[in-house]
């Protein structure tokens, strides 16, 4: 049993340091938050103004759509950027700027919702 846990831990550390895994993990987070925005709109007939509207913290509030903190970070430890739906643009978006935090390395991610 201990041997199996040690092997899983080693593989887990390898995946955490893998840059492709970091992109995949951040991509899934960004997609999930964009989907949560759509779900929020479907339920309340208004767009969430911030991540606070779609995050369930477990503090006695009724269930929302994403478990965690309103300050959600990407795989590189940087905050996810949430832009609420803008009628003038016709969309809202959820972004990660990648490992450099500037979007200069081709790892930046943006998912729009409308």
C-alpha positions as a Markdown table, in Angstrom:
| # | Residue | x | y | z |
|---|---|---|---|---|
| 1 | Unk | 0.0 | 0.0 | 0.0 |
| 2 | Unk | 2.8 | 2.5 | 0.9 |
| 3 | Unk | 4.6 | 1.5 | -2.3 |
| 4 | Unk | 1.6 | 2.3 | -4.4 |
| 5 | Unk | 1.1 | 5.7 | -2.7 |
| 6 | Unk | 4.8 | 6.5 | -3.2 |
| 7 | Unk | 4.5 | 5.7 | -7.0 |
| 8 | Unk | 1.4 | 7.8 | -7.3 |
| 9 | Unk | 3.1 | 10.7 | -5.5 |
| 10 | Unk | 6.1 | 10.5 | -7.9 |
| 11 | Unk | 3.9 | 10.5 | -10.9 |
| 12 | Unk | 1.9 | 13.4 | -9.5 |
| 13 | Unk | 5.0 | 15.5 | -8.9 |
| 14 | Unk | 6.1 | 14.7 | -12.5 |
| 15 | Unk | 2.7 | 15.9 | -13.9 |
| 16 | Unk | 2.7 | 19.1 | -11.8 |
| 17 | Unk | 6.1 | 20.1 | -13.3 |
| 18 | Unk | 5.1 | 19.2 | -16.8 |
| 19 | Unk | 4.3 | 22.4 | -18.8 |
| 20 | Unk | 1.7 | 20.7 | -21.0 |
| 21 | Unk | -0.1 | 19.5 | -17.8 |
| 22 | Unk | -0.1 | 23.1 | -16.6 |
| 23 | Unk | -1.6 | 24.4 | -19.8 |
| 24 | Unk | -4.2 | 21.5 | -19.7 |
| 25 | Unk | -5.1 | 22.3 | -16.1 |
| 26 | Unk | -5.4 | 26.0 | -16.7 |
| 27 | Unk | -7.5 | 25.4 | -19.8 |
| 28 | Unk | -9.9 | 23.2 | -17.8 |
| 29 | Unk | -10.2 | 25.8 | -15.1 |
| 30 | Unk | -11.0 | 28.6 | -17.6 |
| 31 | Unk | -13.5 | 26.5 | -19.5 |
| 32 | Unk | -15.2 | 25.4 | -16.3 |
| 33 | Unk | -15.6 | 29.0 | -15.1 |
| 34 | Unk | -17.0 | 30.1 | -18.5 |
| 35 | Unk | -19.5 | 27.3 | -18.3 |
| 36 | Unk | -20.4 | 28.3 | -14.8 |
| 37 | Unk | -21.1 | 31.8 | -16.1 |
| 38 | Unk | -23.6 | 30.3 | -18.6 |
| 39 | Unk | -25.2 | 28.2 | -16.0 |
| 40 | Unk | -25.6 | 31.2 | -13.7 |
| 41 | Unk | -27.2 | 33.1 | -16.5 |
| 42 | Unk | -29.6 | 30.2 | -17.2 |
| 43 | Unk | -30.7 | 30.1 | -13.6 |
| 44 | Unk | -30.9 | 33.8 | -12.7 |
| 45 | Unk | -31.5 | 35.4 | -16.1 |
| 46 | Unk | -28.6 | 37.8 | -15.5 |
| 47 | Unk | -24.9 | 37.5 | -16.0 |
| 48 | Unk | -22.5 | 37.2 | -13.0 |
| 49 | Unk | -20.8 | 40.4 | -12.2 |
| 50 | Unk | -17.7 | 38.6 | -10.9 |
| 51 | Unk | -16.3 | 35.3 | -9.9 |
| 52 | Unk | -17.9 | 35.8 | -6.5 |
| 53 | Unk | -21.3 | 35.3 | -8.0 |
| 54 | Unk | -20.4 | 31.8 | -9.3 |
| 55 | Unk | -18.2 | 30.5 | -6.5 |
| 56 | Unk | -19.5 | 28.4 | -3.7 |
| 57 | Unk | -17.3 | 28.8 | -0.6 |
| 58 | Unk | -19.3 | 26.5 | 1.7 |
| 59 | Unk | -20.1 | 29.3 | 4.1 |
| 60 | Unk | -23.8 | 28.5 | 4.3 |
| 61 | Unk | -24.8 | 30.1 | 1.0 |
| 62 | Unk | -26.9 | 28.1 | -1.4 |
| 63 | Unk | -24.9 | 26.0 | -3.9 |
| 64 | Unk | -23.3 | 27.8 | -6.8 |
| 65 | Unk | -21.5 | 26.3 | -9.7 |
| 66 | Unk | -17.8 | 26.2 | -8.9 |
| 67 | Unk | -16.3 | 25.0 | -5.6 |
| 68 | Unk | -13.4 | 27.1 | -4.3 |
| 69 | Unk | -12.3 | 30.6 | -3.7 |
| 70 | Unk | -13.4 | 33.8 | -5.6 |
| 71 | Unk | -9.7 | 34.3 | -6.2 |
| 72 | Unk | -9.1 | 31.3 | -8.4 |
| 73 | Unk | -5.6 | 30.8 | -9.7 |
| 74 | Unk | -4.3 | 29.1 | -12.8 |
| 75 | Unk | -1.7 | 26.3 | -12.8 |
| 76 | Unk | 1.1 | 28.8 | -12.5 |
| 77 | Unk | -0.3 | 30.4 | -9.4 |
| 78 | Unk | -1.6 | 33.6 | -11.1 |
| 79 | Unk | -5.1 | 34.9 | -10.7 |
| 80 | Unk | -7.7 | 34.0 | -13.3 |
| 81 | Unk | -9.0 | 37.1 | -15.1 |
| 82 | Unk | -12.8 | 37.3 | -15.2 |
| 83 | Unk | -14.4 | 39.9 | -17.5 |
| 84 | Unk | -18.2 | 40.0 | -17.0 |
| 85 | Unk | -20.6 | 39.9 | -19.9 |
| 86 | Unk | -20.5 | 43.3 | -21.8 |
| 87 | Unk | -23.5 | 44.1 | -23.9 |
| 88 | Unk | -21.4 | 46.4 | -26.2 |
| 89 | Unk | -18.9 | 43.6 | -26.9 |
| 90 | Unk | -21.5 | 40.8 | -26.9 |
| 91 | Unk | -19.5 | 38.5 | -24.7 |
| 92 | Unk | -17.7 | 38.1 | -21.4 |
| 93 | Unk | -14.5 | 36.1 | -20.9 |
| 94 | Unk | -12.3 | 34.1 | -18.6 |
| 95 | Unk | -8.6 | 34.3 | -19.1 |
| 96 | Unk | -5.2 | 32.9 | -17.9 |
| 97 | Unk | -2.1 | 34.8 | -19.1 |
| 98 | Unk | 0.2 | 31.8 | -18.9 |
| 99 | Unk | 3.4 | 31.1 | -16.9 |
| 100 | Unk | 4.9 | 34.6 | -17.5 |
| 101 | Unk | 1.7 | 36.4 | -16.5 |
| 102 | Unk | 1.9 | 38.6 | -19.6 |
| 103 | Unk | 0.7 | 36.3 | -22.3 |
| 104 | Unk | 4.0 | 36.4 | -24.2 |
| 105 | Unk | 4.8 | 32.7 | -24.3 |
| 106 | Unk | 1.8 | 31.4 | -26.2 |
| 107 | Unk | 0.3 | 29.8 | -23.2 |
| 108 | Unk | -2.4 | 32.4 | -22.7 |
| 109 | Unk | -6.0 | 31.1 | -22.7 |
| 110 | Unk | -9.3 | 32.9 | -23.2 |
| 111 | Unk | -12.8 | 31.4 | -23.3 |
| 112 | Unk | -15.6 | 33.7 | -24.2 |
| 113 | Unk | -19.2 | 33.2 | -23.1 |
| 114 | Unk | -22.3 | 34.7 | -24.7 |
